[in-house]
Amino acid sequence: MSVVTEQSDLWALDWRNRAAAMGMPWYAPQQPSAIEAPYPVAFNDDVAALLDIDAERARREGYAEVLSGNRLPPGAEPVAHRYGGHQFGIWAGQLGDGRAITLGDMVNARGQVYDIQLKGAGKTPYSRFADGRAVLRSTIREYLGSEALAGLGIPTTRALAIVGSDAPVYRETVETSAILTRVAPSLVRFGSFEMLFYDRRFDDLAPLADAVIQHHHPELAAIENDYERYRAWVVRVIELTASLIADWQAVGFCHGVLNTDNMSVLGLTLDYGPFGFMDSFDPDWICNHTDEAGRYTYNRQPAIGLWNLGRFVQAILPLLAEEPDAAVEIGQNLLEDYRSAYDRAYQARMQAKLGLVEAAEGDAELVASLLKLMARDGADFTRSFRALGEVSAAPSASAAPFIDEFVDREGAEAWLADWRARLGEAEADDAARRVRMHLVNPKYILRNYLAQHAIERAENGDYSEIERLHAILRRPFDEQPEHADYARLPPDWARGLVLSCSS
């Protein structure tokens, strides 16, 4: 089947197609491959609004033909992005968009730039031996995962829609196809620059860096000296990365595959595979069954962020100084700031989770002692912090919602005494503190078993649970008493769920 151009003005967006204009070696022109009988599965009104798409009209007129890639929006110039990456610490060479095709980038009425990409739209020059398709199971997980982080206020790619097809896809078993429409200000990643560096195409680094800076950091683009501009940009990438990983740690999120090709230069959560939100707190939790050595455990994510930044800085050394030795020294000095940037971001988030308005000596130890207690008891990460917001600062008040999350009740009581002493008189307004804490400690997260429920129903043709979960996760900090069951502890069977890189 051939792809045709969609003529409806619903999809006549303000396409700029900057990637197509750049061309090789950064982007290759690539048309989606038509798929048999696509049908709608899920559509996200919030993301439609970002793109100036009339969601009601899209549902009424149908979006499956366009968002499957069967019909191209007028003005779009599809491309596949070329990049490489370090996978599990080893340089893997050229990777690229093996099953993702970017229709183009557009500018909305507010001047915001977005790439619109179809994930699972067919083979590209970078598919290697793969089929270029995605399965319904993994597509639902990315749709819900990206929107769950967006609801938590964490930088992420967004999901506009899922389109399904009964066309078979062969993984561990035969599954049905699906295409995810992914949206982001940019999908450029660390590996985009690594590919150019390892190919020794040093002259091609600057055009890609300039495009990122011009489109997403215009205040840096005003710096006239090239070396100073690129150094300032590296500082920005380091800060964004540190902030993002601090966000993840603060909500118990584990990415699962923090390879350099999955790291965004804009500090976005990118490429959802075997990710997970922690249930019982375990600092050494491995959410990816494929990660047998535990490289990407929850506790190692901050250090991996620095390691990946080291590969990124290495790739752009020619942009930092004329002399190689000077560039290396400058790059190393810039990377030195990561740890302090991460520590500041992480401590600020954890202090807020404890209801502390201002930082004080001993706060880091207070946080660490709580996490140690939670790890020892296997207390639920999300529920424990949420319950803490219900506890009064008064020593004689009941602390049942929090204490009930722990096996070692005496240990929890002892920690509470330290916390209450830290609160003191200045932060003893229970009502005001409860509001503050409930704005940073979610009640609802995308637990694996909830996603599994949605997947199982969808595989039987019922997509209502996707919509229901999305609606709940859009407001994760609200009580939503009608959905209280979605905040309960996971059932025993959920402990056996296994996620791998094929997820």
Backbone torsions as a table, in degrees:
resi	resn	phi	psi	omega
1	MET	NA	144.2	-179.8
2	SER	-102.8	155.1	178.1
3	VAL	-89.1	135.6	178.2
4	VAL	-115.2	169.4	179.6
5	THR	-91.9	128.4	178.5
6	GLU	-76.0	130.1	-176.5
7	GLN	-98.0	-9.8	-178.3
8	SER	-62.3	135.4	179.3
9	ASP	-72.2	-6.5	174.7
10	LEU	-57.9	-34.6	-175.3
11	TRP	-105.1	8.8	179.1
12	ALA	-81.7	72.3	-177.5
13	LEU	-81.9	174.2	179.0
14	ASP	-83.5	75.8	-176.7
15	TRP	-72.8	136.0	177.2
16	ARG	-111.6	-30.7	173.9
17	ASN	53.2	48.4	-178.0
18	ARG	-68.6	-33.6	178.7
19	ALA	-65.7	-44.0	178.6
20	ALA	-61.5	-36.5	179.4
21	ALA	-66.8	-33.4	178.0
22	MET	-69.8	-42.9	178.9
23	GLY	68.4	-156.8	-179.2
24	MET	-75.3	149.2	12.0
25	PRO	-91.4	13.3	-175.6
26	TRP	-92.6	-39.2	-174.8
27	TYR	-139.6	140.1	176.6
28	ALA	-112.0	134.6	175.7
29	PRO	-61.8	136.1	-177.1
30	GLN	-155.2	118.2	175.7
31	GLN	-81.4	142.7	172.2
32	PRO	-62.5	157.2	173.9
33	SER	-96.1	127.7	-179.4
34	ALA	-61.5	145.8	-179.5
35	ILE	-123.1	152.9	-173.5
36	GLU	-73.6	128.7	169.0
37	ALA	44.3	62.3	178.3
38	PRO	-69.5	149.5	179.7
39	TYR	-140.4	155.2	-177.7
40	PRO	-73.0	141.3	176.2
41	VAL	-120.4	-48.4	-179.3
42	ALA	-154.1	147.5	179.3
43	PHE	-141.4	137.5	-171.4
44	ASN	-109.5	106.5	-178.9
45	ASP	-62.5	-34.5	-178.2
46	ASP	-62.2	-45.7	-178.8
47	VAL	-73.5	-34.5	174.9
48	ALA	-56.7	-40.7	179.4
49	ALA	-63.9	-35.6	177.4
50	LEU	-61.4	-32.2	-174.6
51	LEU	-97.6	4.4	-177.5
52	ASP	61.8	35.4	176.5
53	ILE	-99.8	132.5	177.8
54	ASP	-75.1	103.0	-173.9
55	ALA	-64.0	-41.7	-179.3
56	GLU	-62.5	-41.4	179.7
57	ARG	-69.2	-36.5	178.6
58	ALA	-62.1	-40.9	177.5
59	ARG	-67.6	-41.1	-176.5
60	ARG	-67.8	-45.8	-176.9
61	GLU	-83.0	-19.4	-177.8
62	GLY	95.5	137.9	-178.8
63	TYR	-122.3	-3.4	-171.8
64	ALA	-66.6	-39.2	-178.3
65	GLU	-64.5	-41.8	-178.8
66	VAL	-74.5	-46.2	-174.1
67	LEU	-86.5	7.6	166.1
68	SER	-97.3	-16.4	-175.3
69	GLY	96.0	-1.1	179.6
70	ASN	-68.4	-31.6	177.1
71	ARG	-128.2	126.8	-178.9
72	LEU	-85.3	138.2	173.1
73	PRO	-61.9	143.2	179.4
74	PRO	-62.7	128.3	179.0
75	GLY	97.1	-11.5	179.9
76	ALA	-77.8	144.9	176.9
77	GLU	-128.9	90.8	-171.3
78	PRO	-65.4	145.6	178.2
79	VAL	-142.9	161.7	168.6
80	ALA	-116.9	136.1	-175.7
81	HIS	-88.2	136.7	-179.8
82	ARG	-99.4	124.1	176.8
83	TYR	-154.5	168.5	175.9
84	GLY	-121.6	-158.1	177.8
85	GLY	170.1	156.6	169.0
86	HIS	-90.7	118.7	179.2
87	GLN	-109.0	119.3	-175.3
88	PHE	52.4	39.4	173.7
89	GLY	86.4	0.9	-177.0
90	ILE	-119.4	133.7	178.5
91	TRP	-64.4	121.8	-174.5
92	ALA	-101.1	-1.0	-179.8
93	GLY	78.3	-153.3	-177.5
94	GLN	-70.6	130.3	176.7
95	LEU	-118.9	-83.9	175.1
96	GLY	83.0	176.6	179.1
97	ASP	-72.3	93.3	-176.9
98	GLY	-81.3	-21.9	178.6
99	ARG	-142.8	16.2	-179.0
100	ALA	-122.6	134.0	179.7
101	ILE	-127.2	120.8	-179.8
102	THR	-84.7	118.7	179.9
103	LEU	-63.5	-32.4	-178.9
104	GLY	153.3	-178.9	173.2
105	ASP	-115.2	147.6	-177.4
106	MET	-132.0	163.1	177.3
107	VAL	-118.4	127.6	-179.5
108	ASN	-85.3	-178.6	-175.0
109	ALA	-66.1	-15.1	179.8
110	ARG	-99.8	9.2	177.4
111	GLY	80.9	12.3	-179.6
112	GLN	-89.3	137.4	-176.7
113	VAL	-97.5	134.1	177.3
114	TYR	-137.9	133.3	166.5
115	ASP	-81.4	139.9	175.9
116	ILE	-119.0	119.8	-171.2
117	GLN	-127.4	139.9	174.4
118	LEU	-101.4	114.8	-178.8
119	LYS	-98.3	115.0	-176.1
120	GLY	104.9	20.7	-172.9
121	ALA	-93.3	11.4	175.2
122	GLY	119.7	177.3	-175.2
123	LYS	-68.9	152.0	176.1
124	THR	-133.5	175.6	175.9
125	PRO	-61.9	-11.3	-175.1
126	TYR	-111.4	15.8	-178.1
127	SER	-75.9	-17.8	-174.5
128	ARG	54.1	-117.6	-177.9
129	PHE	-101.4	10.7	-177.0
130	ALA	-86.2	170.1	-174.6
131	ASP	-95.4	-4.4	178.2
132	GLY	75.9	9.2	-177.4
133	ARG	-111.0	161.7	174.0
134	ALA	-119.0	159.1	179.8
135	VAL	-105.1	159.0	-177.2
136	LEU	-58.8	-41.7	-177.2
137	ARG	-55.6	-54.8	-177.0
138	SER	-70.7	-30.6	180.0
139	THR	-67.4	-41.1	176.8
140	ILE	-63.1	-41.7	-180.0
141	ARG	-62.6	-42.2	179.8
142	GLU	-69.9	-40.0	178.0
143	TYR	-56.5	-51.8	-178.0
144	LEU	-72.8	-37.8	-178.6
145	GLY	-64.8	-46.1	-179.3
146	SER	-66.3	-38.2	179.4
147	GLU	-74.5	-27.5	174.4
148	ALA	-65.1	-44.6	178.4
149	LEU	-67.1	-37.9	177.2
150	ALA	-60.2	-41.1	178.0
151	GLY	-63.6	-29.2	178.3
152	LEU	-82.9	-4.2	-179.9
153	GLY	81.0	21.7	-177.9
154	ILE	-100.8	130.9	-178.3
155	PRO	-56.0	132.9	-175.0
156	THR	-162.1	158.2	163.3
157	THR	-64.7	158.8	-179.3
158	ARG	-116.3	167.6	-179.2
159	ALA	-124.3	122.5	179.3
160	LEU	-87.5	-42.0	-172.7
161	ALA	-162.3	160.6	167.3
162	ILE	-121.1	131.5	173.6
163	VAL	-118.5	133.4	-178.9
164	GLY	-106.9	166.1	173.9
165	SER	-154.9	147.2	177.7
166	ASP	-81.5	2.5	176.5
167	ALA	-59.1	130.0	-175.0
168	PRO	-74.2	146.2	174.3
169	VAL	-127.8	135.4	-174.1
170	TYR	-103.2	111.5	174.0
171	ARG	-119.3	-128.7	173.1
172	GLU	-63.9	-33.4	173.9
173	THR	-133.1	179.8	175.7
174	VAL	-82.5	125.1	-179.8
175	GLU	-126.9	171.2	178.2
176	THR	-94.9	155.2	-176.0
177	SER	-79.8	158.2	171.7
178	ALA	-156.2	153.6	177.4
179	ILE	-125.3	127.8	177.1
180	LEU	-100.7	131.8	171.6
181	THR	-92.0	111.6	-176.7
182	ARG	-104.4	140.2	-174.9
183	VAL	-129.9	135.0	178.7
184	ALA	-159.7	153.4	174.3
185	PRO	-58.1	-33.5	176.0
186	SER	-160.8	147.4	175.7
187	LEU	-112.1	18.3	174.9
188	VAL	-70.9	141.0	-173.7
189	ARG	-133.9	172.3	178.8
190	PHE	-53.3	-43.9	-177.4
191	GLY	-63.5	-19.0	177.1
192	SER	-62.8	-39.4	-179.7
193	PHE	-82.3	-34.0	177.6
194	GLU	-60.4	-39.0	-178.5
195	MET	-60.7	-42.5	179.6
196	LEU	-66.6	-40.5	-178.8
197	PHE	-64.0	-48.1	-177.5
198	TYR	-70.8	-23.8	173.4
199	ASP	-81.7	-2.8	-176.8
200	ARG	59.0	32.6	175.6
201	ARG	-96.4	63.1	-172.4
202	PHE	-64.0	-31.5	179.5
203	ASP	-69.9	-15.0	-179.4
204	ASP	-92.3	-3.1	177.5
205	LEU	-70.0	-46.0	-174.6
206	ALA	-61.3	-45.6	179.8
207	PRO	-58.3	-39.2	178.9
208	LEU	-70.2	-43.2	177.4
209	ALA	-61.9	-42.3	-179.8
210	ASP	-62.7	-38.4	178.7
211	ALA	-63.4	-43.6	178.7
212	VAL	-63.1	-45.9	-177.5
213	ILE	-65.6	-46.8	-177.2
214	GLN	-62.8	-43.1	-174.0
215	HIS	-82.0	-27.2	-171.1
216	HIS	-123.5	-14.5	177.4
217	HIS	-136.4	62.4	-175.3
218	PRO	-59.3	-26.0	178.7
219	GLU	-67.8	-28.6	176.0
220	LEU	-80.6	-29.5	-179.9
221	ALA	-61.9	-21.4	-179.1
222	ALA	-75.9	-11.4	178.3
223	ILE	-72.7	118.7	-171.4
224	GLU	-73.7	-41.2	-178.2
225	ASN	-71.7	124.4	-175.0
226	ASP	-58.8	-49.4	-177.3
227	TYR	-62.3	-42.1	179.5
228	GLU	-65.2	-37.5	179.7
229	ARG	-64.6	-44.7	-179.1
230	TYR	-69.1	-35.5	177.3
231	ARG	-65.0	-42.1	178.0
232	ALA	-62.7	-35.7	178.1
233	TRP	-66.8	-41.5	177.8
234	VAL	-59.8	-43.4	176.7
235	VAL	-56.2	-43.0	-180.0
236	ARG	-64.1	-43.5	179.3
237	VAL	-62.8	-40.9	178.2
238	ILE	-62.2	-46.6	-179.5
239	GLU	-63.2	-43.3	-179.6
240	LEU	-64.5	-39.8	179.6
241	THR	-66.9	-44.9	179.1
242	ALA	-60.7	-43.2	-179.7
243	SER	-64.6	-41.9	-179.5
244	LEU	-62.3	-47.2	-177.1
245	ILE	-68.5	-33.2	173.2
246	ALA	-62.5	-38.8	175.9
247	ASP	-59.7	-46.2	-180.0
248	TRP	-59.9	-47.7	-176.7
249	GLN	-61.5	-35.0	-175.4
250	ALA	-72.1	-18.2	177.6
251	VAL	-114.2	6.3	178.7
252	GLY	73.0	32.2	-179.5
253	PHE	-95.4	134.8	178.1
254	CYS	-121.7	124.2	-175.6
255	HIS	-71.7	-45.1	175.5
256	GLY	99.5	-34.5	-178.2
257	VAL	-140.0	70.1	-175.8
258	LEU	-83.1	55.3	172.2
259	ASN	-74.9	160.0	-177.1
260	THR	-67.0	-23.5	176.6
261	ASP	-76.0	-8.3	177.7
262	ASN	-107.2	15.2	-178.3
263	MET	-109.5	120.7	-177.8
264	SER	-81.8	138.5	175.9
265	VAL	-75.0	-8.8	175.6
266	LEU	-98.5	5.2	-179.7
267	GLY	70.9	35.9	177.4
268	LEU	-100.8	147.4	169.3
269	THR	-69.7	124.0	-168.9
270	LEU	-133.6	138.6	173.4
271	ASP	66.4	85.0	-178.7
272	TYR	-85.4	111.9	175.6
273	GLY	-115.8	-112.2	179.8
274	PRO	-84.8	48.7	179.5
275	PHE	-71.9	169.3	174.7
276	GLY	-167.0	151.1	168.6
277	PHE	-97.6	132.4	-177.5
278	MET	-64.7	140.2	167.9
279	ASP	-93.4	-95.6	174.5
280	SER	-65.4	133.9	-175.9
281	PHE	-71.5	125.7	177.4
282	ASP	-144.5	107.3	-176.7
283	PRO	-62.0	-21.3	179.7
284	ASP	-101.1	21.4	-177.3
285	TRP	-63.2	132.1	175.3
286	ILE	-110.6	112.8	-178.2
287	CYS	-87.8	-12.0	-176.5
288	ASN	-109.9	111.8	-177.7
289	HIS	-61.4	-26.0	179.9
290	THR	-70.2	-24.5	-175.7
291	ASP	-82.0	70.9	-173.3
292	GLU	-65.2	-29.8	-178.5
293	ALA	-86.0	-6.3	178.7
294	GLY	72.2	31.4	179.8
295	ARG	-63.0	-36.3	-172.7
296	TYR	-111.0	40.4	174.5
297	THR	-64.8	163.7	178.1
298	TYR	-53.8	-47.8	-174.0
299	ASN	-69.4	-21.5	-176.7
300	ARG	-93.0	-7.1	-176.7
301	GLN	-56.5	-44.0	178.9
302	PRO	-59.8	-42.6	179.7
303	ALA	-68.7	-36.7	177.8
304	ILE	-66.0	-33.7	175.3
305	GLY	-57.5	-43.4	178.3
306	LEU	-67.1	-42.5	179.8
307	TRP	-59.9	-45.1	179.8
308	ASN	-65.6	-38.5	176.1
309	LEU	-62.5	-34.9	176.7
310	GLY	-61.2	-38.3	178.2
311	ARG	-70.7	-37.2	177.5
312	PHE	-63.9	-47.6	-179.6
313	VAL	-63.8	-40.0	176.7
314	GLN	-57.4	-40.6	-176.7
315	ALA	-66.5	-29.9	-176.1
316	ILE	-107.6	18.0	178.5
317	LEU	-51.9	-38.6	179.2
318	PRO	-60.9	-16.2	179.4
319	LEU	-88.9	-10.6	-171.8
320	LEU	-94.4	-25.2	179.4
321	ALA	-167.2	159.2	-178.7
322	GLU	-72.3	-42.1	-179.1
323	GLU	-87.7	131.3	-177.7
324	PRO	-56.5	-42.7	-178.6
325	ASP	-64.4	-40.0	178.5
326	ALA	-65.7	-39.0	179.3
327	ALA	-63.2	-41.7	178.8
328	VAL	-62.0	-45.3	-179.6
329	GLU	-63.5	-43.2	178.7
330	ILE	-62.7	-44.7	179.9
331	GLY	-61.0	-43.2	178.8
332	GLN	-63.2	-41.1	179.6
333	ASN	-64.7	-38.9	178.5
334	LEU	-65.1	-39.6	-179.3
335	LEU	-67.3	-24.9	179.2
336	GLU	-59.2	-24.7	-176.7
337	ASP	-79.5	-10.5	-176.0
338	TYR	-62.5	-48.2	-174.4
339	ARG	-60.0	-44.9	179.8
340	SER	-67.6	-37.0	177.6
341	ALA	-63.7	-43.5	178.7
342	TYR	-65.5	-47.0	-178.2
343	ASP	-58.6	-43.5	178.9
344	ARG	-61.5	-46.1	-177.9
345	ALA	-65.6	-43.9	-177.4
346	TYR	-66.3	-47.1	-178.9
347	GLN	-63.7	-37.3	178.4
348	ALA	-62.4	-41.5	-179.6
349	ARG	-69.5	-40.3	-178.7
350	MET	-72.0	-35.0	174.9
351	GLN	-62.1	-40.9	177.9
352	ALA	-64.8	-37.4	179.2
353	LYS	-64.7	-28.5	177.0
354	LEU	-88.8	0.0	177.9
355	GLY	81.6	18.3	-177.5
356	LEU	-91.3	126.1	-175.5
357	VAL	-78.7	-42.5	-178.2
358	GLU	-124.6	147.5	179.4
359	ALA	-71.9	148.5	177.7
360	ALA	-147.4	159.2	177.5
361	GLU	-60.4	135.1	179.6
362	GLY	97.7	-7.5	-178.7
363	ASP	-64.8	-40.0	-179.8
364	ALA	-61.5	-39.1	179.1
365	GLU	-68.5	-35.5	178.8
366	LEU	-64.8	-42.8	177.0
367	VAL	-63.6	-47.5	-177.2
368	ALA	-61.9	-38.5	-178.8
369	SER	-68.7	-35.1	176.2
370	LEU	-66.8	-45.3	179.8
371	LEU	-63.6	-35.5	177.4
372	LYS	-64.2	-42.5	178.6
373	LEU	-65.1	-42.2	179.1
374	MET	-63.8	-41.1	179.9
375	ALA	-65.4	-40.5	-178.5
376	ARG	-64.5	-36.8	-177.9
377	ASP	-94.9	-10.2	-174.2
378	GLY	66.6	32.7	179.9
379	ALA	-66.6	147.2	-179.3
380	ASP	-68.6	127.3	-174.4
381	PHE	-61.6	-53.4	-174.6
382	THR	-69.0	-47.0	-177.0
383	ARG	-65.6	-36.1	-178.8
384	SER	-64.4	-46.9	179.9
385	PHE	-68.5	-38.0	178.2
386	ARG	-63.6	-42.9	-179.1
387	ALA	-65.5	-31.9	179.7
388	LEU	-60.1	-32.3	178.9
389	GLY	-64.8	-18.6	-179.7
390	GLU	-89.1	-7.0	-174.4
391	VAL	-85.9	134.6	177.2
392	SER	-77.4	151.4	176.2
393	ALA	-73.9	-15.9	-178.4
394	ALA	-68.5	126.7	-177.1
395	PRO	-57.2	-30.0	-175.9
396	SER	-87.8	-6.8	-175.1
397	ALA	-76.4	152.5	177.8
398	SER	-67.5	141.5	177.7
399	ALA	-123.0	28.7	-172.8
400	ALA	-54.3	-44.6	-176.8
401	PRO	-57.5	-36.1	-179.8
402	PHE	-80.9	-49.1	-176.8
403	ILE	-59.4	-33.8	-176.9
404	ASP	-66.3	-13.9	178.6
405	GLU	-80.8	-7.3	-172.2
406	PHE	-117.1	147.3	170.8
407	VAL	-78.4	-45.7	179.3
408	ASP	-83.1	82.7	-175.8
409	ARG	-66.8	-35.5	178.5
410	GLU	-66.0	-39.9	177.2
411	GLY	-63.1	-40.4	178.1
412	ALA	-65.6	-39.5	177.5
413	GLU	-63.3	-41.2	179.9
414	ALA	-64.3	-40.9	178.2
415	TRP	-65.9	-39.6	179.2
416	LEU	-60.7	-35.6	178.4
417	ALA	-62.9	-41.5	177.0
418	ASP	-65.6	-39.9	-179.8
419	TRP	-65.5	-44.2	-179.9
420	ARG	-64.4	-37.9	177.0
421	ALA	-64.2	-37.9	179.1
422	ARG	-67.5	-36.7	179.9
423	LEU	-60.7	-47.6	178.6
424	GLY	61.7	-165.5	-177.1
425	GLU	-71.1	-36.9	-173.1
426	ALA	-65.1	-28.0	-175.5
427	GLU	-120.9	31.8	-175.4
428	ALA	-94.5	3.8	177.6
429	ASP	-75.4	96.5	-173.0
430	ASP	-59.2	-43.6	-175.6
431	ALA	-64.4	-46.6	-179.1
432	ALA	-66.4	-39.5	-179.5
433	ARG	-68.3	-38.7	178.2
434	ARG	-58.2	-43.7	178.9
435	VAL	-61.3	-46.7	-179.4
436	ARG	-60.5	-46.1	-175.9
437	MET	-68.3	-36.0	179.9
438	HIS	-73.8	-11.0	175.4
439	LEU	-86.0	-10.2	179.1
440	VAL	-123.8	-14.5	178.2
441	ASN	-109.7	101.3	-174.7
442	PRO	-67.4	151.9	171.5
443	LYS	-89.8	-31.0	-175.7
444	TYR	-119.5	132.4	172.5
445	ILE	-132.1	167.9	177.6
446	LEU	-86.1	85.5	176.3
447	ARG	-71.0	150.6	-176.2
448	ASN	-58.0	-37.3	-176.7
449	TYR	-71.1	-29.2	176.4
450	LEU	-68.5	-43.3	176.8
451	ALA	-62.4	-38.6	-179.4
452	GLN	-64.3	-39.1	176.0
453	HIS	-58.5	-46.9	-178.4
454	ALA	-63.0	-40.2	-179.8
455	ILE	-65.0	-46.4	-177.4
456	GLU	-62.6	-40.4	178.2
457	ARG	-67.3	-41.1	-179.3
458	ALA	-64.3	-37.1	178.8
459	GLU	-65.7	-16.7	174.9
460	ASN	-102.5	13.4	174.6
461	GLY	88.9	6.5	-179.7
462	ASP	-108.2	109.0	-175.8
463	TYR	-100.3	8.3	-175.2
464	SER	-65.7	-31.6	-177.8
465	GLU	-71.5	-27.7	174.3
466	ILE	-62.4	-47.4	-179.2
467	GLU	-65.9	-40.5	-178.5
468	ARG	-65.1	-46.6	179.2
469	LEU	-62.6	-42.9	179.4
470	HIS	-60.1	-42.6	179.9
471	ALA	-62.1	-39.7	179.0
472	ILE	-68.0	-44.3	-175.5
473	LEU	-74.2	-14.0	173.6
474	ARG	-68.2	-24.2	-177.9
475	ARG	-129.4	60.9	-171.3
476	PRO	-68.2	-19.1	-177.2
477	PHE	-92.8	-9.4	-179.9
478	ASP	-82.8	153.4	-178.1
479	GLU	-65.4	-44.0	-179.7
480	GLN	44.3	61.2	-174.9
481	PRO	-56.1	-27.3	179.6
482	GLU	-68.6	-14.3	179.7
483	HIS	-116.7	23.6	-174.0
484	ALA	-56.8	-29.6	-179.7
485	ASP	-62.1	-24.3	-178.9
486	TYR	-76.8	-5.9	178.2
487	ALA	-106.1	2.9	-177.6
488	ARG	-76.6	167.2	176.5
489	LEU	-61.7	146.9	180.0
490	PRO	-65.8	149.4	178.1
491	PRO	-69.7	164.0	-177.2
492	ASP	-58.9	-37.1	-176.8
493	TRP	-64.6	-23.8	-176.7
494	ALA	-69.5	-20.3	179.6
495	ARG	-65.5	-19.2	-178.3
496	GLY	-92.2	1.3	-179.8
497	LEU	-66.8	132.4	-178.6
498	VAL	-122.0	130.9	178.9
499	LEU	-120.0	137.7	177.7
500	SER	-128.6	-177.4	-178.2
501	CYS	-62.1	-18.5	177.2
502	SER	-80.9	-5.4	-179.8
503	SER	-74.5	NA	NA
